Amino acid sequence: MTTTGARTTTSYALLGLLAVRDWTTYELAKQVKRSLNWFWPRAERKLYDEPKRLVEQGLATATRERTGLRGRTVYRITPQGRATLAEWLSEPPAPRSIEFEGMVKVFFADAGSPDQLLATLGRIEDEANGRIAELAAMAAARPIPFPQRAHLSAIGLRLQYEQEKAVLSWARWARKQITQWNSTTDPGAWDSLRQLDELAGRQRRQ
């Protein structure tokens, strides 16, 4: 018997992982942190409930195994789960969204001081540097995990790497601009309109 219920992107993301191989919850957690967390961090928050829901819906099975004195539950995708995943891949993706607390602080920086804004940008820069290094290490890792999926990993890693490079470049540029301001409410001679016109011009040229 299966139960119905609204499936989320996280449901399908975990189905996708189960389509690659069987996993215990601990193994799923490690793989989610390594892969999905870069572009779908919500998966980690629902990790311990979602596999059970997939089992309830007939999309996965759960088998209790014992290794020595320790027991573990291994999740495996069902034929119905594979069909459901394939059907979902035909649906148009939801619009892209970004969750970025640092940018919220930048957006409301006029309620604080230039030092606070520069510190926020410094943390954004440090994080981007760290993420670039982590992505580069993942790309260089040999042997390649799941070599049959290396082509998809290469495409995905490239996007993440380019995004982090863009964030790093922007943070450095923004810090340089802010040093020219009198305060977060008074940019002095810094020409905001010229910057906006330059962006608009780039779009027209493209």
Secondary structure, DSSP 8 states (H G I E B T S, - for coil): --------HHHHHHHHHHHH--EEHHHHHHHHHHTGGGT-THHHHTTTTHHHHHHHTTSEEEEEEEETTEEEEEEEE-HHHHHHHHHHHTS---------HHHHHHHTGGGS-HHHHHHHHHHHHHHHHHHHHHHHHHHH-SS-SSGGGHHHHHHHHHHHHHHHHHHHHHHHHHHHHHTT-SSSS--TT--HHHHHHHHHHHHHH-
